[in-house]
Amino acid sequence: MENSTKSLGQGARSTWTGLLMSAIQVAVIGFVVLQAKEWFDAGTFDTPATALDAGLIAGATFLLNAILKLTKA
């Protein structure tokens, strides 16, 4: 029963595809949150800078999870 609900759990991050999907989820959530922050703070969207920030956060998340995966193996 537990194995069927690994979408966001540790089991989903045990494969490289899972790591990539996790990083994509972080990028999308980060982009939406940062866009909302820009709208609240400045009253306009700053899409290029927000996309870059979300990409950097997702890349760092992927790198950290990859290092953890390699050291755990």
PQR file with spaces between the fields and no chain letter, atoms N, CA, C, O and H, PARSE charges and radii, in Angstrom:
ATOM       1  N    MET     1       0.810   -1.188    0.000 -0.4000 1.5000
ATOM       2  CA   MET     1       0.000    0.000    0.000 -0.0000 2.0000
ATOM       3  C    MET     1       0.856    1.255    0.000  0.5500 1.7000
ATOM       4  O    MET     1       0.513    2.230   -0.669 -0.5500 1.4000
ATOM       5  N    GLU     2       1.964    1.255    0.735 -0.4000 1.5000
ATOM       6  CA   GLU     2       2.827    2.432    0.789 -0.0000 2.0000
ATOM       7  C    GLU     2       3.524    2.689   -0.541  0.5500 1.7000
ATOM       8  O    GLU     2       3.753    3.845   -0.895 -0.5500 1.4000
ATOM       9  H    GLU     2       2.243    0.463    1.279  0.4000 1.0000
ATOM      10  N    ASN     3       3.864    1.646   -1.281 -0.4000 1.5000
ATOM      11  CA   ASN     3       4.612    1.808   -2.520 -0.0000 2.0000
ATOM      12  C    ASN     3       3.818    2.524   -3.599  0.5500 1.7000
ATOM      13  O    ASN     3       4.414    3.081   -4.521 -0.5500 1.4000
ATOM      14  H    ASN     3       3.678    0.706   -0.993  0.4000 1.0000
ATOM      15  N    SER     4       2.498    2.528   -3.515 -0.4000 1.5000
ATOM      16  CA   SER     4       1.696    3.172   -4.545 -0.0000 2.0000
ATOM      17  C    SER     4       1.619    4.689   -4.369  0.5500 1.7000
ATOM      18  O    SER     4       1.125    5.377   -5.263 -0.5500 1.4000
ATOM      19  H    SER     4       2.014    2.075   -2.766  0.4000 1.0000
ATOM      20  N    THR     5       2.086    5.221   -3.261 -0.4000 1.5000
ATOM      21  CA   THR     5       2.005    6.667   -3.017 -0.0000 2.0000
ATOM      22  C    THR     5       3.390    7.273   -2.845  0.5500 1.7000
ATOM      23  O    THR     5       3.665    7.934   -1.843 -0.5500 1.4000
ATOM      24  H    THR     5       2.488    4.662   -2.536  0.4000 1.0000
ATOM      25  N    LYS     6       4.258    7.048   -3.818 -0.4000 1.5000
ATOM      26  CA   LYS     6       5.627    7.557   -3.739 -0.0000 2.0000
ATOM      27  C    LYS     6       5.839    8.804   -4.590  0.5500 1.7000
ATOM      28  O    LYS     6       6.986    9.128   -4.902 -0.5500 1.4000
ATOM      29  H    LYS     6       4.035    6.512   -4.632  0.4000 1.0000
ATOM      30  N    SER     7       4.798    9.509   -4.974 -0.4000 1.5000
ATOM      31  CA   SER     7       4.966   10.618   -5.900 -0.0000 2.0000
ATOM      32  C    SER     7       5.865   11.719   -5.348  0.5500 1.7000
ATOM      33  O    SER     7       6.678   12.268   -6.092 -0.5500 1.4000
ATOM      34  H    SER     7       3.866    9.247   -4.721  0.4000 1.0000
ATOM      35  N    LEU     8       5.744   12.053   -4.086 -0.4000 1.5000
ATOM      36  CA   LEU     8       6.581   13.097   -3.512 -0.0000 2.0000
ATOM      37  C    LEU     8       7.477   12.574   -2.403  0.5500 1.7000
ATOM      38  O    LEU     8       8.219   13.346   -1.796 -0.5500 1.4000
ATOM      39  H    LEU     8       5.084   11.607   -3.481  0.4000 1.0000
ATOM      40  N    GLY     9       7.423   11.298   -2.133 -0.4000 1.5000
ATOM      41  CA   GLY     9       8.210   10.733   -1.044 -0.0000 2.0000
ATOM      42  C    GLY     9       9.617   10.389   -1.465  0.5500 1.7000
ATOM      43  O    GLY     9      10.029   10.693   -2.584 -0.5500 1.4000
ATOM      44  H    GLY     9       6.820   10.671   -2.627  0.4000 1.0000
ATOM      45  N    GLN    10      10.351    9.760   -0.578 -0.4000 1.5000
ATOM      46  CA   GLN    10      11.744    9.410   -0.830 -0.0000 2.0000
ATOM      47  C    GLN    10      11.872    8.404   -1.968  0.5500 1.7000
ATOM      48  O    GLN    10      12.866    8.422   -2.694 -0.5500 1.4000
ATOM      49  H    GLN    10      10.016    9.514    0.331  0.4000 1.0000
ATOM      50  N    GLY    11      10.886    7.529   -2.136 -0.4000 1.5000
ATOM      51  CA   GLY    11      10.950    6.523   -3.190 -0.0000 2.0000
ATOM      52  C    GLY    11      10.975    7.123   -4.578  0.5500 1.7000
ATOM      53  O    GLY    11      11.612    6.573   -5.476 -0.5500 1.4000
ATOM      54  H    GLY    11      10.078    7.514   -1.546  0.4000 1.0000
ATOM      55  N    ALA    12      10.297    8.233   -4.771 -0.4000 1.5000
ATOM      56  CA   ALA    12      10.269    8.879   -6.078 -0.0000 2.0000
ATOM      57  C    ALA    12      11.625    9.478   -6.424  0.5500 1.7000
ATOM      58  O    ALA    12      11.937    9.653   -7.602 -0.5500 1.4000
ATOM      59  H    ALA    12       9.779    8.679   -4.041  0.4000 1.0000
ATOM      60  N    ARG    13      12.430    9.793   -5.424 -0.4000 1.5000
ATOM      61  CA   ARG    13      13.733   10.398   -5.674 -0.0000 2.0000
ATOM      62  C    ARG    13      14.845    9.363   -5.758  0.5500 1.7000
ATOM      63  O    ARG    13      16.019    9.728   -5.805 -0.5500 1.4000
ATOM      64  H    ARG    13      12.176    9.651   -4.467  0.4000 1.0000
ATOM      65  N    SER    14      14.500    8.086   -5.778 -0.4000 1.5000
ATOM      66  CA   SER    14      15.537    7.063   -5.813 -0.0000 2.0000
ATOM      67  C    SER    14      16.065    6.831   -7.220  0.5500 1.7000
ATOM      68  O    SER    14      17.119    6.215   -7.377 -0.5500 1.4000
ATOM      69  H    SER    14      13.546    7.789   -5.741  0.4000 1.0000
ATOM      70  N    THR    15      15.369    7.304   -8.249 -0.4000 1.5000
ATOM      71  CA   THR    15      15.835    7.166   -9.623 -0.0000 2.0000
ATOM      72  C    THR    15      16.219    8.541  -10.162  0.5500 1.7000
ATOM      73  O    THR    15      15.825    9.571   -9.614 -0.5500 1.4000
ATOM      74  H    THR    15      14.512    7.804   -8.122  0.4000 1.0000
ATOM      75  N    TRP    16      16.991    8.539  -11.241 -0.4000 1.5000
ATOM      76  CA   TRP    16      17.394    9.812  -11.843 -0.0000 2.0000
ATOM      77  C    TRP    16      16.190   10.537  -12.429  0.5500 1.7000
ATOM      78  O    TRP    16      16.124   11.766  -12.393 -0.5500 1.4000
ATOM      79  H    TRP    16      17.311    7.702  -11.687  0.4000 1.0000
ATOM      80  N    THR    17      15.243    9.783  -12.965 -0.4000 1.5000
ATOM      81  CA   THR    17      14.024   10.406  -13.476 -0.0000 2.0000
ATOM      82  C    THR    17      13.249   11.055  -12.342  0.5500 1.7000
ATOM      83  O    THR    17      12.696   12.142  -12.503 -0.5500 1.4000
ATOM      84  H    THR    17      15.297    8.785  -12.995  0.4000 1.0000
ATOM      85  N    GLY    18      13.210   10.393  -11.202 -0.4000 1.5000
ATOM      86  CA   GLY    18      12.545   10.961  -10.031 -0.0000 2.0000
ATOM      87  C    GLY    18      13.217   12.236   -9.561  0.5500 1.7000
ATOM      88  O    GLY    18      12.549   13.192   -9.168 -0.5500 1.4000
ATOM      89  H    GLY    18      13.660    9.510  -11.070  0.4000 1.0000
ATOM      90  N    LEU    19      14.553   12.245   -9.604 -0.4000 1.5000
ATOM      91  CA   LEU    19      15.282   13.461   -9.225 -0.0000 2.0000
ATOM      92  C    LEU    19      14.959   14.612  -10.174  0.5500 1.7000
ATOM      93  O    LEU    19      14.764   15.749   -9.746 -0.5500 1.4000
ATOM      94  H    LEU    19      15.095   11.468   -9.924  0.4000 1.0000
ATOM      95  N    LEU    20      14.905   14.301  -11.463 -0.4000 1.5000
ATOM      96  CA   LEU    20      14.600   15.328  -12.457 -0.0000 2.0000
ATOM      97  C    LEU    20      13.176   15.852  -12.286  0.5500 1.7000
ATOM      98  O    LEU    20      12.942   17.058  -12.356 -0.5500 1.4000
ATOM      99  H    LEU    20      15.063   13.377  -11.811  0.4000 1.0000
ATOM     100  N    MET    21      12.235   14.951  -12.065 -0.4000 1.5000
ATOM     101  CA   MET    21      10.848   15.369  -11.871 -0.0000 2.0000
ATOM     102  C    MET    21      10.696   16.218  -10.608  0.5500 1.7000
ATOM     103  O    MET    21       9.929   17.180  -10.587 -0.5500 1.4000
ATOM     104  H    MET    21      12.425   13.971  -12.008  0.4000 1.0000
ATOM     105  N    SER    22      11.423   15.859   -9.573 -0.4000 1.5000
ATOM     106  CA   SER    22      11.396   16.645   -8.340 -0.0000 2.0000
ATOM     107  C    SER    22      11.934   18.050   -8.592  0.5500 1.7000
ATOM     108  O    SER    22      11.377   19.027   -8.091 -0.5500 1.4000
ATOM     109  H    SER    22      12.047   15.077   -9.590  0.4000 1.0000
ATOM     110  N    ALA    23      13.009   18.157   -9.361 -0.4000 1.5000
ATOM     111  CA   ALA    23      13.580   19.473   -9.682 -0.0000 2.0000
ATOM     112  C    ALA    23      12.615   20.298  -10.533  0.5500 1.7000
ATOM     113  O    ALA    23      12.512   21.512  -10.357 -0.5500 1.4000
ATOM     114  H    ALA    23      13.462   17.363   -9.767  0.4000 1.0000
ATOM     115  N    ILE    24      11.914   19.645  -11.448 -0.4000 1.5000
ATOM     116  CA   ILE    24      10.931   20.357  -12.271 -0.0000 2.0000
ATOM     117  C    ILE    24       9.785   20.867  -11.403  0.5500 1.7000
ATOM     118  O    ILE    24       9.306   21.985  -11.594 -0.5500 1.4000
ATOM     119  H    ILE    24      11.997   18.658  -11.591  0.4000 1.0000
ATOM     120  N    GLN    25       9.347   20.048  -10.451 -0.4000 1.5000
ATOM     121  CA   GLN    25       8.296   20.491   -9.529 -0.0000 2.0000
ATOM     122  C    GLN    25       8.759   21.706   -8.730  0.5500 1.7000
ATOM     123  O    GLN    25       7.998   22.654   -8.538 -0.5500 1.4000
ATOM     124  H    GLN    25       9.735   19.139  -10.297  0.4000 1.0000
ATOM     125  N    VAL    26       9.996   21.674   -8.270 -0.4000 1.5000
ATOM     126  CA   VAL    26      10.545   22.809   -7.518 -0.0000 2.0000
ATOM     127  C    VAL    26      10.585   24.053   -8.401  0.5500 1.7000
ATOM     128  O    VAL    26      10.267   25.150   -7.942 -0.5500 1.4000
ATOM     129  H    VAL    26      10.614   20.903   -8.426  0.4000 1.0000
ATOM     130  N    ALA    27      10.975   23.888   -9.668 -0.4000 1.5000
ATOM     131  CA   ALA    27      11.048   25.029  -10.581 -0.0000 2.0000
ATOM     132  C    ALA    27       9.674   25.648  -10.803  0.5500 1.7000
ATOM     133  O    ALA    27       9.530   26.871  -10.776 -0.5500 1.4000
ATOM     134  H    ALA    27      11.233   22.996  -10.040  0.4000 1.0000
ATOM     135  N    VAL    28       8.675   24.820  -11.021 -0.4000 1.5000
ATOM     136  CA   VAL    28       7.329   25.337  -11.282 -0.0000 2.0000
ATOM     137  C    VAL    28       6.767   26.036  -10.045  0.5500 1.7000
ATOM     138  O    VAL    28       6.226   27.137  -10.140 -0.5500 1.4000
ATOM     139  H    VAL    28       8.792   23.827  -11.043  0.4000 1.0000
ATOM     140  N    ILE    29       6.897   25.395   -8.895 -0.4000 1.5000
ATOM     141  CA   ILE    29       6.386   26.000   -7.659 -0.0000 2.0000
ATOM     142  C    ILE    29       7.148   27.284   -7.338  0.5500 1.7000
ATOM     143  O    ILE    29       6.546   28.287   -6.954 -0.5500 1.4000
ATOM     144  H    ILE    29       7.337   24.500   -8.818  0.4000 1.0000
ATOM     145  N    GLY    30       8.468   27.254   -7.496 -0.4000 1.5000
ATOM     146  CA   GLY    30       9.272   28.449   -7.255 -0.0000 2.0000
ATOM     147  C    GLY    30       8.898   29.584   -8.188  0.5500 1.7000
ATOM     148  O    GLY    30       8.824   30.737   -7.765 -0.5500 1.4000
ATOM     149  H    GLY    30       8.958   26.439   -7.808  0.4000 1.0000
ATOM     150  N    PHE    31       8.660   29.270   -9.455 -0.4000 1.5000
ATOM     151  CA   PHE    31       8.281   30.289  -10.426 -0.0000 2.0000
ATOM     152  C    PHE    31       6.963   30.951  -10.039  0.5500 1.7000
ATOM     153  O    PHE    31       6.843   32.176  -10.067 -0.5500 1.4000
ATOM     154  H    PHE    31       8.720   28.333   -9.799  0.4000 1.0000
ATOM     155  N    VAL    32       5.980   30.136   -9.678 -0.4000 1.5000
ATOM     156  CA   VAL    32       4.667   30.681   -9.312 -0.0000 2.0000
ATOM     157  C    VAL    32       4.767   31.546   -8.056  0.5500 1.7000
ATOM     158  O    VAL    32       4.195   32.635   -7.998 -0.5500 1.4000
ATOM     159  H    VAL    32       6.078   29.141   -9.655  0.4000 1.0000
ATOM     160  N    VAL    33       5.491   31.059   -7.062 -0.4000 1.5000
ATOM     161  CA   VAL    33       5.622   31.818   -5.814 -0.0000 2.0000
ATOM     162  C    VAL    33       6.382   33.124   -6.051  0.5500 1.7000
ATOM     163  O    VAL    33       5.990   34.170   -5.533 -0.5500 1.4000
ATOM     164  H    VAL    33       5.955   30.175   -7.110  0.4000 1.0000
ATOM     165  N    LEU    34       7.452   33.072   -6.822 -0.4000 1.5000
ATOM     166  CA   LEU    34       8.223   34.289   -7.086 -0.0000 2.0000
ATOM     167  C    LEU    34       7.439   35.285   -7.941  0.5500 1.7000
ATOM     168  O    LEU    34       7.563   36.495   -7.750 -0.5500 1.4000
ATOM     169  H    LEU    34       7.770   32.223   -7.243  0.4000 1.0000
ATOM     170  N    GLN    35       6.634   34.786   -8.880 -0.4000 1.5000
ATOM     171  CA   GLN    35       5.791   35.690   -9.666 -0.0000 2.0000
ATOM     172  C    GLN    35       4.767   36.380   -8.770  0.5500 1.7000
ATOM     173  O    GLN    35       4.511   37.576   -8.914 -0.5500 1.4000
ATOM     174  H    GLN    35       6.533   33.804   -9.035  0.4000 1.0000
ATOM     175  N    ALA    36       4.183   35.620   -7.844 -0.4000 1.5000
ATOM     176  CA   ALA    36       3.221   36.218   -6.915 -0.0000 2.0000
ATOM     177  C    ALA    36       3.902   37.273   -6.048  0.5500 1.7000
ATOM     178  O    ALA    36       3.320   38.321   -5.769 -0.5500 1.4000
ATOM     179  H    ALA    36       4.390   34.649   -7.727  0.4000 1.0000
ATOM     180  N    LYS    37       5.131   36.998   -5.625 -0.4000 1.5000
ATOM     181  CA   LYS    37       5.883   37.973   -4.825 -0.0000 2.0000
ATOM     182  C    LYS    37       6.149   39.245   -5.635  0.5500 1.7000
ATOM     183  O    LYS    37       5.991   40.352   -5.122 -0.5500 1.4000
ATOM     184  H    LYS    37       5.604   36.147   -5.852  0.4000 1.0000
ATOM     185  N    GLU    38       6.550   39.086   -6.892 -0.4000 1.5000
ATOM     186  CA   GLU    38       6.794   40.253   -7.748 -0.0000 2.0000
ATOM     187  C    GLU    38       5.515   41.068   -7.928  0.5500 1.7000
ATOM     188  O    GLU    38       5.541   42.298   -7.874 -0.5500 1.4000
ATOM     189  H    GLU    38       6.678   38.186   -7.309  0.4000 1.0000
ATOM     190  N    TRP    39       4.409   40.382   -8.138 -0.4000 1.5000
ATOM     191  CA   TRP    39       3.143   41.086   -8.320 -0.0000 2.0000
ATOM     192  C    TRP    39       2.768   41.855   -7.058  0.5500 1.7000
ATOM     193  O    TRP    39       2.305   42.994   -7.128 -0.5500 1.4000
ATOM     194  H    TRP    39       4.388   39.383   -8.181  0.4000 1.0000
ATOM     195  N    PHE    40       2.972   41.223   -5.901 -0.4000 1.5000
ATOM     196  CA   PHE    40       2.630   41.861   -4.629 -0.0000 2.0000
ATOM     197  C    PHE    40       3.565   43.035   -4.336  0.5500 1.7000
ATOM     198  O    PHE    40       3.111   44.095   -3.905 -0.5500 1.4000
ATOM     199  H    PHE    40       3.348   40.298   -5.843  0.4000 1.0000
ATOM     200  N    ASP    41       4.866   42.852   -4.567 -0.4000 1.5000
ATOM     201  CA   ASP    41       5.846   43.892   -4.233 -0.0000 2.0000
ATOM     202  C    ASP    41       5.866   45.037   -5.239  0.5500 1.7000
ATOM     203  O    ASP    41       5.834   46.205   -4.849 -0.5500 1.4000
ATOM     204  H    ASP    41       5.235   41.991   -4.918  0.4000 1.0000
ATOM     205  N    ALA    42       5.920   44.714   -6.529 -0.4000 1.5000
ATOM     206  CA   ALA    42       6.131   45.742   -7.549 -0.0000 2.0000
ATOM     207  C    ALA    42       4.883   46.062   -8.369  0.5500 1.7000
ATOM     208  O    ALA    42       4.829   47.091   -9.042 -0.5500 1.4000
ATOM     209  H    ALA    42       5.946   43.766   -6.846  0.4000 1.0000
ATOM     210  N    GLY    43       3.895   45.195   -8.314 -0.4000 1.5000
ATOM     211  CA   GLY    43       2.691   45.435   -9.099 -0.0000 2.0000
ATOM     212  C    GLY    43       2.789   44.963  -10.536  0.5500 1.7000
ATOM     213  O    GLY    43       1.834   45.105  -11.299 -0.5500 1.4000
ATOM     214  H    GLY    43       3.939   44.359   -7.767  0.4000 1.0000
ATOM     215  N    THR    44       3.931   44.404  -10.918 -0.4000 1.5000
ATOM     216  CA   THR    44       4.106   43.854  -12.262 -0.0000 2.0000
ATOM     217  C    THR    44       4.865   42.534  -12.158  0.5500 1.7000
ATOM     218  O    THR    44       5.454   42.206  -11.127 -0.5500 1.4000
ATOM     219  H    THR    44       4.707   44.290  -10.298  0.4000 1.0000
ATOM     220  N    PHE    45       4.831   41.794  -13.254 -0.4000 1.5000
ATOM     221  CA   PHE    45       5.583   40.546  -13.309 -0.0000 2.0000
ATOM     222  C    PHE    45       6.965   40.804  -13.897  0.5500 1.7000
ATOM     223  O    PHE    45       7.126   41.661  -14.767 -0.5500 1.4000
ATOM     224  H    PHE    45       4.353   42.060  -14.091  0.4000 1.0000
ATOM     225  N    ASP    46       7.949   40.071  -13.427 -0.4000 1.5000
ATOM     226  CA   ASP    46       9.304   40.115  -13.972 -0.0000 2.0000
ATOM     227  C    ASP    46       9.648   38.692  -14.408  0.5500 1.7000
ATOM     228  O    ASP    46      10.442   38.005  -13.765 -0.5500 1.4000
ATOM     229  H    ASP    46       7.818   39.375  -12.721  0.4000 1.0000
ATOM     230  N    THR    47       9.039   38.268  -15.508 -0.4000 1.5000
ATOM     231  CA   THR    47       9.100   36.871  -15.918 -0.0000 2.0000
ATOM     232  C    THR    47      10.512   36.379  -16.211  0.5500 1.7000
ATOM     233  O    THR    47      10.858   35.299  -15.732 -0.5500 1.4000
ATOM     234  H    THR    47       8.395   38.826  -16.030  0.4000 1.0000
ATOM     235  N    PRO    48      11.359   37.089  -16.964 -0.5600 1.5000
ATOM     236  CA   PRO    48      12.701   36.548  -17.230  0.2800 2.0000
ATOM     237  C    PRO    48      13.533   36.339  -15.967  0.5500 1.7000
ATOM     238  O    PRO    48      14.164   35.295  -15.804 -0.5500 1.4000
ATOM     239  N    ALA    49      13.535   37.315  -15.086 -0.4000 1.5000
ATOM     240  CA   ALA    49      14.322   37.179  -13.858 -0.0000 2.0000
ATOM     241  C    ALA    49      13.743   36.104  -12.950  0.5500 1.7000
ATOM     242  O    ALA    49      14.488   35.362  -12.310 -0.5500 1.4000
ATOM     243  H    ALA    49      13.023   38.163  -15.219  0.4000 1.0000
ATOM     244  N    THR    50      12.422   36.017  -12.892 -0.4000 1.5000
ATOM     245  CA   THR    50      11.781   34.997  -12.066 -0.0000 2.0000
ATOM     246  C    THR    50      12.066   33.609  -12.610  0.5500 1.7000
ATOM     247  O    THR    50      12.314   32.682  -11.839 -0.5500 1.4000
ATOM     248  H    THR    50      11.817   36.620  -13.413  0.4000 1.0000
ATOM     249  N    ALA    51      12.034   33.451  -13.927 -0.4000 1.5000
ATOM     250  CA   ALA    51      12.345   32.154  -14.530 -0.0000 2.0000
ATOM     251  C    ALA    51      13.790   31.762  -14.248  0.5500 1.7000
ATOM     252  O    ALA    51      14.074   30.597  -13.969 -0.5500 1.4000
ATOM     253  H    ALA    51      11.833   34.204  -14.554  0.4000 1.0000
ATOM     254  N    LEU    52      14.696   32.717  -14.317 -0.4000 1.5000
ATOM     255  CA   LEU    52      16.097   32.438  -14.010 -0.0000 2.0000
ATOM     256  C    LEU    52      16.261   32.027  -12.552  0.5500 1.7000
ATOM     257  O    LEU    52      16.959   31.057  -12.256 -0.5500 1.4000
ATOM     258  H    LEU    52      14.466   33.663  -14.544  0.4000 1.0000
ATOM     259  N    ASP    53      15.632   32.747  -11.652 -0.4000 1.5000
ATOM     260  CA   ASP    53      15.709   32.405  -10.226 -0.0000 2.0000
ATOM     261  C    ASP    53      15.140   31.018   -9.956  0.5500 1.7000
ATOM     262  O    ASP    53      15.741   30.235   -9.221 -0.5500 1.4000
ATOM     263  H    ASP    53      15.065   33.535  -11.893  0.4000 1.0000
ATOM     264  N    ALA    54      13.987   30.708  -10.545 -0.4000 1.5000
ATOM     265  CA   ALA    54      13.375   29.393  -10.348 -0.0000 2.0000
ATOM     266  C    ALA    54      14.260   28.296  -10.929  0.5500 1.7000
ATOM     267  O    ALA    54      14.370   27.217  -10.348 -0.5500 1.4000
ATOM     268  H    ALA    54      13.499   31.345  -11.142  0.4000 1.0000
ATOM     269  N    GLY    55      14.888   28.562  -12.063 -0.4000 1.5000
ATOM     270  CA   GLY    55      15.802   27.585  -12.656 -0.0000 2.0000
ATOM     271  C    GLY    55      17.031   27.344  -11.799  0.5500 1.7000
ATOM     272  O    GLY    55      17.482   26.207  -11.660 -0.5500 1.4000
ATOM     273  H    GLY    55      14.799   29.438  -12.536  0.4000 1.0000
ATOM     274  N    LEU    56      17.573   28.407  -11.225 -0.4000 1.5000
ATOM     275  CA   LEU    56      18.728   28.253  -10.338 -0.0000 2.0000
ATOM     276  C    LEU    56      18.373   27.463   -9.082  0.5500 1.7000
ATOM     277  O    LEU    56      19.149   26.620   -8.631 -0.5500 1.4000
ATOM     278  H    LEU    56      17.207   29.330  -11.338  0.4000 1.0000
ATOM     279  N    ILE    57      17.207   27.737   -8.525 -0.4000 1.5000
ATOM     280  CA   ILE    57      16.763   26.996   -7.343 -0.0000 2.0000
ATOM     281  C    ILE    57      16.565   25.525   -7.687  0.5500 1.7000
ATOM     282  O    ILE    57      16.986   24.650   -6.932 -0.5500 1.4000
ATOM     283  H    ILE    57      16.577   28.422   -8.891  0.4000 1.0000
ATOM     284  N    ALA    58      15.930   25.250   -8.816 -0.4000 1.5000
ATOM     285  CA   ALA    58      15.705   23.864   -9.229 -0.0000 2.0000
ATOM     286  C    ALA    58      17.022   23.157   -9.525  0.5500 1.7000
ATOM     287  O    ALA    58      17.191   21.988   -9.177 -0.5500 1.4000
ATOM     288  H    ALA    58      15.587   25.961   -9.430  0.4000 1.0000
ATOM     289  N    GLY    59      17.952   23.854  -10.163 -0.4000 1.5000
ATOM     290  CA   GLY    59      19.258   23.256  -10.441 -0.0000 2.0000
ATOM     291  C    GLY    59      20.016   22.919   -9.174  0.5500 1.7000
ATOM     292  O    GLY    59      20.632   21.859   -9.074 -0.5500 1.4000
ATOM     293  H    GLY    59      17.815   24.804  -10.446  0.4000 1.0000
ATOM     294  N    ALA    60      19.971   23.815   -8.213 -0.4000 1.5000
ATOM     295  CA   ALA    60      20.634   23.548   -6.936 -0.0000 2.0000
ATOM     296  C    ALA    60      19.967   22.396   -6.199  0.5500 1.7000
ATOM     297  O    ALA    60      20.646   21.586   -5.568 -0.5500 1.4000
ATOM     298  H    ALA    60      19.471   24.677   -8.294  0.4000 1.0000
ATOM     299  N    THR    61      18.652   22.319   -6.274 -0.4000 1.5000
ATOM     300  CA   THR    61      17.925   21.210   -5.646 -0.0000 2.0000
ATOM     301  C    THR    61      18.299   19.890   -6.299  0.5500 1.7000
ATOM     302  O    THR    61      18.528   18.896   -5.609 -0.5500 1.4000
ATOM     303  H    THR    61      18.101   22.977   -6.787  0.4000 1.0000
ATOM     304  N    PHE    62      18.361   19.875   -7.638 -0.4000 1.5000
ATOM     305  CA   PHE    62      18.750   18.656   -8.350 -0.0000 2.0000
ATOM     306  C    PHE    62      20.170   18.248   -7.973  0.5500 1.7000
ATOM     307  O    PHE    62      20.435   17.073   -7.718 -0.5500 1.4000
ATOM     308  H    PHE    62      18.175   20.682   -8.198  0.4000 1.0000
ATOM     309  N    LEU    63      21.081   19.216   -7.937 -0.4000 1.5000
ATOM     310  CA   LEU    63      22.472   18.922   -7.600 -0.0000 2.0000
ATOM     311  C    LEU    63      22.597   18.354   -6.189  0.5500 1.7000
ATOM     312  O    LEU    63      23.305   17.371   -5.973 -0.5500 1.4000
ATOM     313  H    LEU    63      20.865   20.170   -8.143  0.4000 1.0000
ATOM     314  N    LEU    64      21.919   18.965   -5.241 -0.4000 1.5000
ATOM     315  CA   LEU    64      21.956   18.478   -3.865 -0.0000 2.0000
ATOM     316  C    LEU    64      21.388   17.064   -3.760  0.5500 1.7000
ATOM     317  O    LEU    64      21.985   16.201   -3.116 -0.5500 1.4000
ATOM     318  H    LEU    64      21.345   19.765   -5.417  0.4000 1.0000
ATOM     319  N    ASN    65      20.239   16.824   -4.389 -0.4000 1.5000
ATOM     320  CA   ASN    65      19.645   15.487   -4.342 -0.0000 2.0000
ATOM     321  C    ASN    65      20.515   14.460   -5.064  0.5500 1.7000
ATOM     322  O    ASN    65      20.581   13.306   -4.640 -0.5500 1.4000
ATOM     323  H    ASN    65      19.754   17.525   -4.912  0.4000 1.0000
ATOM     324  N    ALA    66      21.183   14.862   -6.149 -0.4000 1.5000
ATOM     325  CA   ALA    66      22.075   13.944   -6.857 -0.0000 2.0000
ATOM     326  C    ALA    66      23.276   13.579   -5.991  0.5500 1.7000
ATOM     327  O    ALA    66      23.684   12.418   -5.951 -0.5500 1.4000
ATOM     328  H    ALA    66      21.129   15.800   -6.494  0.4000 1.0000
ATOM     329  N    ILE    67      23.837   14.557   -5.305 -0.4000 1.5000
ATOM     330  CA   ILE    67      24.965   14.280   -4.403 -0.0000 2.0000
ATOM     331  C    ILE    67      24.528   13.341   -3.287  0.5500 1.7000
ATOM     332  O    ILE    67      25.241   12.398   -2.946 -0.5500 1.4000
ATOM     333  H    ILE    67      23.505   15.500   -5.338  0.4000 1.0000
ATOM     334  N    LEU    68      23.361   13.599   -2.724 -0.4000 1.5000
ATOM     335  CA   LEU    68      22.854   12.718   -1.672 -0.0000 2.0000
ATOM     336  C    LEU    68      22.611   11.310   -2.197  0.5500 1.7000
ATOM     337  O    LEU    68      22.876   10.332   -1.498 -0.5500 1.4000
ATOM     338  H    LEU    68      22.781   14.365   -3.002  0.4000 1.0000
ATOM     339  N    LYS    69      22.108   11.200   -3.429 -0.4000 1.5000
ATOM     340  CA   LYS    69      21.869    9.881   -4.035 -0.0000 2.0000
ATOM     341  C    LYS    69      23.183    9.144   -4.250  0.5500 1.7000
ATOM     342  O    LYS    69      23.272    7.948   -3.972 -0.5500 1.4000
ATOM     343  H    LYS    69      21.893   11.994   -3.997  0.4000 1.0000
ATOM     344  N    LEU    70      24.196    9.835   -4.737 -0.4000 1.5000
ATOM     345  CA   LEU    70      25.478    9.186   -5.019 -0.0000 2.0000
ATOM     346  C    LEU    70      26.216    8.795   -3.745  0.5500 1.7000
ATOM     347  O    LEU    70      26.886    7.763   -3.713 -0.5500 1.4000
ATOM     348  H    LEU    70      24.123   10.806   -4.963  0.4000 1.0000
ATOM     349  N    THR    71      26.104    9.595   -2.708 -0.4000 1.5000
ATOM     350  CA   THR    71      26.801    9.262   -1.463 -0.0000 2.0000
ATOM     351  C    THR    71      26.075    8.182   -0.680  0.5500 1.7000
ATOM     352  O    THR    71      26.689    7.469    0.114 -0.5500 1.4000
ATOM     353  H    THR    71      25.559   10.434   -2.733  0.4000 1.0000
ATOM     354  N    LYS    72      24.777    8.057   -0.897 -0.4000 1.5000
ATOM     355  CA   LYS    72      24.008    7.029   -0.200 -0.0000 2.0000
ATOM     356  C    LYS    72      24.241    5.658   -0.824  0.5500 1.7000
ATOM     357  O    LYS    72      24.151    4.642   -0.134 -0.5500 1.4000
ATOM     358  H    LYS    72      24.278    8.637   -1.542  0.4000 1.0000
ATOM     359  N    ALA    73      24.535    5.618   -2.111 -0.4000 1.5000
ATOM     360  CA   ALA    73      24.693    4.336   -2.823 -0.0000 2.0000
ATOM     361  C    ALA    73      25.998    3.647   -2.503  0.5500 1.7000
ATOM     362  O    ALA    73      26.269    2.565   -3.024 -0.5500 1.4000
ATOM     363  H    ALA    73      24.608    6.443   -2.671  0.4000 1.0000
